[in-house]
Amino acid sequence: QVQLAESGGGLVQAGDSLRLSCAASGRTFSSTAMGWFRQAPGKDREFVALINWSGGATTVEDSVKGRFTISRDNAKNTGYLQMNRVKPEDTAIYYCAAYRDGHYTHPGSYAFWGQGTQVTVSS
């Protein structure tokens, strides 16, 4: 069992930076890949980034590549999503999730989810 709690969201202006955190509890966090998803109003939840259990391998969705970076600190049981040069289209609720199996871009491949944190980017 893994419990996740996101924080760090807020209202920012286009071009600003923001760092989201995902605090995890549970003994299996350090051995579990972790992902970030986002969901804008009226849209499906979409994949943003994934990091493997050790932090040695990451992948990000094309629309955020070069702007967003995923990382983790297993000693602190915390994952991060660094968001740079944000755009209004990045506005969404951001969720972290613990990977289970299946294709990593599909929400159904994740076993546990946080409650989400709202990110709003003004133009």
N, C-alpha and C positions, 0 to 999 in steps of 0.2 A: 504494500500500500504506500502510495506517495501522495502527500498533500502539497499543493502549490498555491502561492499567493503572489500576485503581481503588484508592483508599485512603480511609481515614477512618472505616471502619465500626467497630462495637464494641457493647458492652453498655451501654444507657442506661435510664433510668427514664422512664415515661410523663410527658409534659410537657416533657422536656428538648429541647435542640437538638443538631444534629449536622451537620457539613458534609462531604460526600463530594467527593473530587477524582478527576478522570480525566486522567491525564497521557498525552499523545499524542506519537507520533513519526511523522515522515513529512511530506513537503512539502505534502500536500493537506489537512491538517487545517483550516487557516484558511479553506478554501473549501468545507468540508463541514458540513452540518447534523449536529448531534449529539443523540442521545437517551439517556434513562435508562429502564431497565426494572427490574422486580423479579420475583423468583420465590420464593414461599413453598413450604414442603414440601408435596408432593402437589398443587400447583396449577400452572397454566400460567404461562409468563412473561407479564407484563402491562406495558403501557405506563405510564410515569409522567410523562415530560416531554420536550419537544423544544425545541431552540433552533436558529435558522438560522445561516448561516455567519458573519454579522457580529455576531450577538447582538442584532439589532434587533427580532426577532420571537420570541416564545416561546408555548408552549401547555403546559398541565398537565392531568393527568387530574382529573376532578371530585372524587374522594375525597381528593385532596391539595391542592386549590385553596385558596389562602389560608394554607396551612401550608408548602408546599414552593416553592422558587424555583430556577430553573435559570439559570445564567449561564456565561460563558466569558471567557477572557483569551487571545486569539490570540497576543499577544506572548510568552506563557509556554507556549503550546501546551497549555493546561489548561482543562478544563471543570469545573463545580461543580454540586452539588445541595445547597442549603441546606435542611435539614429542621428545622422548628420545631414545637413542641407535638406531638411524636411520640406515637403510640398503639401499643398492643400489636399491633394489626392491621397496622402498618407493618413488622413483623418479616419479613425476607426477605433473600435475597442480591440485592444491587443491582449492575446491570451498566450500563456505558456502551457506546454503540455508534455507529458512523459510518453515517449515512444514505446509501442508494444511490438507490432509487426505489420507487414504490408508496405505499400508504397508510402514513402515519407511525406508526400504532398497531400495525402488524403486524411482528413480529420478522423476518419474511422480507424486509422492505424495507431491512434494514441489512446492510452488507457486512462490517464488522469489529466484533469484540466484545472487551471486556476479560475478565479471568478472574473478576471479581465480587468484592464485598466484603460480608461478613455484617453485617447490622444486626439487633440483638436488643433489643426494647423490653420491659422488665418492667413489670408493673402495680403 
